[in-house]
Amino acid sequence: MKRFTIAAAALGLLAGAAAAQTKSAAEGIAEYRKMLEDGNPAELFEAKGEGLWKQKRGPKNASLEGCDLGKGPGVVKGAWVQLPRWFADTGRVQDLESRLLTCMETLQGLNAAEIAATPFGRGEQKNMEALAAWISAESRGQRFALPQDHAEERKFYELGRRAFFYRGGPYDFSCASCHGEPGKRIRLQDLPDLTKNPGDGIGFAAWPAYRVSSGEMWSMQRRLNDCYRQQRFPFPGYASDVTIALGVYMGVGAKGAQSIAPAIKR
Protein backbone atom coordinates (compact mmCIF):
# COMPACT_ATOMS: atom_id res chain seq x y z
CA MET A 1 0.00 0.00 0.00
CA LYS A 2 2.80 2.38 0.93
CA ARG A 3 4.60 1.68 -2.35
CA PHE A 4 1.34 2.35 -4.24
CA THR A 5 0.83 5.68 -2.39
CA ILE A 6 4.36 6.85 -3.23
CA ALA A 7 3.90 5.90 -6.90
CA ALA A 8 0.57 7.72 -7.07
CA ALA A 9 2.12 10.81 -5.50
CA ALA A 10 4.98 10.70 -7.97
CA LEU A 11 2.57 10.47 -10.87
CA GLY A 12 0.62 13.40 -9.47
CA LEU A 13 3.76 15.49 -9.26
CA LEU A 14 4.71 14.61 -12.84
CA ALA A 15 1.23 15.54 -14.08
CA GLY A 16 1.40 18.82 -12.18
CA ALA A 17 4.82 19.60 -13.62
CA ALA A 18 3.60 18.85 -17.14
CA ALA A 19 0.62 21.15 -16.66
CA ALA A 20 2.85 23.91 -15.29
CA GLN A 21 5.23 23.49 -18.24
CA THR A 22 2.34 23.78 -20.69
CA LYS A 23 1.05 26.88 -19.01
CA SER A 24 4.45 28.53 -18.83
CA ALA A 25 5.04 27.87 -22.54
CA ALA A 26 1.82 29.64 -23.46
CA GLU A 27 2.61 32.45 -21.06
CA GLY A 28 6.13 32.66 -22.48
CA ILE A 29 4.77 33.30 -25.97
CA ALA A 30 2.47 36.00 -24.60
CA GLU A 31 5.40 37.65 -22.83
CA TYR A 32 7.48 37.41 -26.01
CA ARG A 33 4.80 39.25 -27.97
CA LYS A 34 4.48 41.85 -25.22
CA MET A 35 8.20 42.59 -25.35
CA LEU A 36 8.04 43.08 -29.11
CA GLU A 37 4.97 45.33 -29.10
CA ASP A 38 6.87 48.53 -28.38
CA GLY A 39 9.08 47.94 -31.40
CA ASN A 40 6.47 46.32 -33.64
CA PRO A 41 7.89 46.52 -37.20
CA ALA A 42 4.30 47.04 -38.36
CA GLU A 43 4.93 50.74 -37.74
CA LEU A 44 7.24 50.79 -40.76
CA PHE A 45 4.50 49.31 -42.93
CA GLU A 46 2.01 51.82 -41.53
CA ALA A 47 4.26 54.72 -42.52
CA LYS A 48 4.67 53.28 -46.01
CA GLY A 49 0.93 52.75 -46.32
CA GLU A 50 0.13 56.33 -45.37
CA GLY A 51 2.61 57.55 -47.97
CA LEU A 52 1.06 55.31 -50.65
CA TRP A 53 -2.43 56.58 -49.80
CA LYS A 54 -1.37 60.17 -50.45
CA GLN A 55 1.04 59.53 -53.33
CA LYS A 56 -0.04 60.21 -56.90
CA ARG A 57 0.56 57.02 -58.86
CA GLY A 58 -0.60 54.99 -61.84
CA PRO A 59 -1.57 55.98 -65.38
CA LYS A 60 -3.98 58.58 -64.02
CA ASN A 61 -1.33 60.07 -61.69
CA ALA A 62 -3.78 60.21 -58.80
CA SER A 63 -3.72 59.43 -55.10
CA LEU A 64 -6.13 57.22 -53.15
CA GLU A 65 -7.38 60.13 -51.07
CA GLY A 66 -10.69 60.03 -52.90
CA CYS A 67 -11.23 56.35 -52.12
CA ASP A 68 -14.46 55.59 -50.27
CA LEU A 69 -13.90 52.80 -47.73
CA GLY A 70 -17.48 53.01 -46.52
CA LYS A 71 -17.49 56.22 -44.52
CA GLY A 72 -17.16 58.66 -47.40
CA PRO A 73 -14.39 59.59 -49.85
CA GLY A 74 -11.03 59.89 -48.10
CA VAL A 75 -12.33 58.96 -44.63
CA VAL A 76 -10.08 56.31 -43.14
CA LYS A 77 -10.64 56.43 -39.38
CA GLY A 78 -13.22 53.92 -38.32
CA ALA A 79 -13.46 52.28 -41.75
CA TRP A 80 -11.57 49.10 -40.89
CA VAL A 81 -13.90 48.04 -38.07
CA GLN A 82 -16.90 48.19 -40.44
CA LEU A 83 -15.45 46.07 -43.24
CA PRO A 84 -16.43 43.96 -45.17
CA ARG A 85 -19.61 45.80 -46.17
CA TRP A 86 -21.90 46.52 -49.14
CA PHE A 87 -20.84 49.19 -51.66
CA ALA A 88 -23.48 50.62 -53.98
CA ASP A 89 -21.03 51.78 -56.65
CA THR A 90 -19.76 48.25 -57.30
CA GLY A 91 -22.93 46.42 -56.28
CA ARG A 92 -20.78 44.10 -54.17
CA VAL A 93 -19.88 43.25 -50.60
CA GLN A 94 -16.18 44.09 -50.34
CA ASP A 95 -13.45 43.71 -47.76
CA LEU A 96 -10.53 46.12 -47.43
CA GLU A 97 -8.34 44.51 -50.07
CA SER A 98 -11.05 44.14 -52.72
CA ARG A 99 -12.15 47.72 -52.07
CA LEU A 100 -8.59 48.97 -52.47
CA LEU A 101 -8.37 47.11 -55.79
CA THR A 102 -11.48 48.98 -56.95
CA CYS A 103 -10.02 52.34 -55.91
CA MET A 104 -6.61 51.64 -57.40
CA GLU A 105 -8.22 50.78 -60.73
CA THR A 106 -10.85 53.53 -60.91
CA LEU A 107 -8.83 56.36 -59.35
CA GLN A 108 -5.28 55.52 -60.38
CA GLY A 109 -5.78 53.46 -63.51
CA LEU A 110 -3.90 50.43 -62.18
CA ASN A 111 -4.93 46.96 -63.32
CA ALA A 112 -6.84 45.30 -60.48
CA ALA A 113 -6.77 41.86 -62.08
CA GLU A 114 -2.99 41.97 -62.46
CA ILE A 115 -2.54 43.03 -58.83
CA ALA A 116 -4.85 40.25 -57.63
CA ALA A 117 -2.82 37.72 -59.62
CA THR A 118 0.53 38.93 -58.23
CA PRO A 119 2.06 36.62 -55.58
CA PHE A 120 2.05 37.84 -51.99
CA GLY A 121 5.05 39.93 -51.00
CA ARG A 122 5.81 41.12 -54.54
CA GLY A 123 5.13 44.24 -56.58
CA GLU A 124 1.83 45.93 -55.84
CA GLN A 125 0.95 43.19 -53.37
CA LYS A 126 3.62 44.60 -51.05
CA ASN A 127 1.91 47.97 -51.38
CA MET A 128 -1.44 46.39 -50.60
CA GLU A 129 -0.04 44.98 -47.34
CA ALA A 130 1.30 48.39 -46.35
CA LEU A 131 -2.00 50.10 -47.15
CA ALA A 132 -3.86 47.48 -45.10
CA ALA A 133 -1.49 48.07 -42.18
CA TRP A 134 -2.01 51.83 -42.16
CA ILE A 135 -5.76 51.76 -42.72
CA SER A 136 -6.32 49.20 -39.96
CA ALA A 137 -4.04 51.16 -37.62
CA GLU A 138 -6.26 54.22 -38.09
CA SER A 139 -9.05 52.25 -36.36
CA ARG A 140 -6.88 50.79 -33.60
CA GLY A 141 -8.79 50.77 -30.32
CA GLN A 142 -12.18 51.01 -32.00
CA ARG A 143 -14.75 48.24 -31.81
CA PHE A 144 -16.03 46.10 -34.64
CA ALA A 145 -19.52 46.88 -35.90
CA LEU A 146 -19.96 45.36 -39.34
CA PRO A 147 -23.25 46.41 -40.96
CA GLN A 148 -25.84 43.75 -41.74
CA ASP A 149 -28.60 45.98 -43.06
CA HIS A 150 -28.28 45.10 -46.74
CA ALA A 151 -29.57 41.74 -47.99
CA GLU A 152 -26.21 41.00 -49.64
CA GLU A 153 -24.39 41.56 -46.34
CA ARG A 154 -26.63 39.00 -44.67
CA LYS A 155 -26.20 36.65 -47.64
CA PHE A 156 -22.41 36.88 -47.36
CA TYR A 157 -22.60 36.21 -43.63
CA GLU A 158 -24.46 32.97 -44.32
CA LEU A 159 -22.04 32.04 -47.13
CA GLY A 160 -19.13 32.71 -44.75
CA ARG A 161 -20.70 30.58 -42.03
CA ARG A 162 -21.11 27.67 -44.43
CA ALA A 163 -17.57 28.06 -45.75
CA PHE A 164 -16.24 28.12 -42.18
CA PHE A 165 -17.77 24.73 -41.41
CA TYR A 166 -17.25 23.16 -44.83
CA ARG A 167 -15.04 20.07 -44.58
CA GLY A 168 -12.95 18.76 -47.46
CA GLY A 169 -9.50 18.11 -48.82
CA PRO A 170 -7.25 15.12 -48.10
CA TYR A 171 -7.52 15.62 -44.32
CA ASP A 172 -11.25 16.46 -44.24
CA PHE A 173 -10.46 19.79 -42.56
CA SER A 174 -12.56 22.93 -42.20
CA CYS A 175 -11.89 26.30 -40.61
CA ALA A 176 -13.82 24.97 -37.63
CA SER A 177 -11.37 22.07 -37.26
CA CYS A 178 -8.94 24.53 -35.67
CA HIS A 179 -11.25 27.37 -34.64
CA GLY A 180 -14.50 25.63 -33.75
CA GLU A 181 -14.09 25.03 -30.02
CA PRO A 182 -12.11 26.46 -27.08
CA GLY A 183 -8.85 25.10 -25.71
CA LYS A 184 -7.13 24.18 -28.96
CA ARG A 185 -3.62 25.12 -30.00
CA ILE A 186 -0.93 24.25 -32.52
CA ARG A 187 2.84 24.58 -31.93
CA LEU A 188 2.07 26.23 -28.56
CA GLN A 189 -0.08 28.76 -30.44
CA ASP A 190 -3.53 29.26 -28.93
CA LEU A 191 -6.33 28.85 -31.48
CA PRO A 192 -9.30 31.09 -30.67
CA ASP A 193 -12.83 29.76 -31.00
CA LEU A 194 -14.19 31.87 -33.84
CA THR A 195 -17.69 30.42 -33.69
CA LYS A 196 -18.18 32.76 -30.74
CA ASN A 197 -16.95 36.26 -30.02
CA PRO A 198 -13.32 35.66 -28.94
CA GLY A 199 -12.97 39.13 -27.35
CA ASP A 200 -10.69 42.14 -27.69
CA GLY A 201 -7.67 41.83 -29.95
CA ILE A 202 -8.20 38.14 -30.73
CA GLY A 203 -8.93 36.44 -34.03
CA PHE A 204 -10.35 38.86 -36.60
CA ALA A 205 -9.56 41.79 -34.29
CA ALA A 206 -5.78 41.11 -34.51
CA TRP A 207 -5.29 41.16 -38.29
CA PRO A 208 -3.49 42.49 -40.33
CA ALA A 209 -0.40 41.49 -38.38
CA TYR A 210 3.37 41.44 -38.64
CA ARG A 211 4.67 37.85 -38.75
CA VAL A 212 8.01 37.61 -36.95
CA SER A 213 8.70 34.17 -38.44
CA SER A 214 8.54 35.47 -42.02
CA GLY A 215 9.47 39.12 -41.42
CA GLU A 216 6.43 40.22 -43.42
CA MET A 217 3.12 42.00 -42.97
CA TRP A 218 0.13 39.73 -43.51
CA SER A 219 -3.31 41.04 -44.40
CA MET A 220 -6.48 39.04 -43.77
CA GLN A 221 -6.44 37.87 -47.38
CA ARG A 222 -2.98 36.40 -46.88
CA ARG A 223 -3.95 34.88 -43.54
CA LEU A 224 -6.91 33.10 -45.13
CA ASN A 225 -4.77 31.95 -48.04
CA ASP A 226 -2.37 30.29 -45.60
CA CYS A 227 -5.23 28.67 -43.71
CA TYR A 228 -6.37 27.05 -46.95
CA ARG A 229 -2.79 25.90 -47.56
CA GLN A 230 -2.68 24.24 -44.15
CA GLN A 231 -6.00 22.51 -44.88
CA ARG A 232 -4.45 21.28 -48.17
CA PHE A 233 -7.24 23.01 -50.07
CA PRO A 234 -6.61 24.76 -53.42
CA PHE A 235 -5.69 28.39 -52.82
CA PRO A 236 -8.70 30.71 -53.01
CA GLY A 237 -8.65 33.55 -55.51
CA TYR A 238 -7.35 36.83 -54.07
CA ALA A 239 -10.32 38.95 -52.93
CA SER A 240 -12.71 36.20 -54.07
CA ASP A 241 -16.25 35.99 -52.74
CA VAL A 242 -15.46 33.11 -50.37
CA THR A 243 -12.62 35.00 -48.67
CA ILE A 244 -14.78 38.11 -48.34
CA ALA A 245 -17.64 36.00 -46.96
CA LEU A 246 -15.35 34.44 -44.35
CA GLY A 247 -14.35 37.98 -43.36
CA VAL A 248 -18.01 38.91 -42.95
CA TYR A 249 -18.67 35.84 -40.80
CA MET A 250 -15.68 36.45 -38.53
CA GLY A 251 -16.16 40.21 -38.47
CA VAL A 252 -19.82 40.03 -37.48
CA GLY A 253 -18.87 37.43 -34.87
CA ALA A 254 -16.33 39.90 -33.45
CA LYS A 255 -18.98 42.58 -32.84
CA GLY A 256 -17.88 44.87 -30.01
CA ALA A 257 -14.34 43.48 -29.91
CA GLN A 258 -11.56 46.05 -29.84
CA SER A 259 -9.17 46.06 -32.79
CA ILE A 260 -5.42 45.95 -32.08
CA ALA A 261 -4.44 45.68 -35.74
CA PRO A 262 -1.83 45.61 -37.02
CA ALA A 263 -0.77 43.20 -34.29
CA ILE A 264 2.37 41.11 -34.00
CA LYS A 265 2.43 37.33 -34.40
CA ARG A 266 5.05 34.61 -34.01
Buried (B, 14 or more C-beta within 10 A) or exposed (E): EEEEEEEEEEEEEEEEEEEEEEEEEEEEBEEEBEEBEEEBBBBEBBBBBBEBBEBEBBEEEBBBBEBBBBBEEEEBEBBBBBBBBBBEEEEBBBBBBBBBBBBBBBBBEBBBEEBBEBEBBEEBBBBBBBBBBBBBBBBBEBBBBBBBEBEBBBBBBEBBBEBBBBEEBEEEBBBBBBBBEEEBBEEEEBBBBBBEBBEBBBBBBBBBBBBBEBEBBBBBBBBBBBBBEEBEBEEBEBBBBBBBBBBBBBBBBBEEBBBBBBBBBB
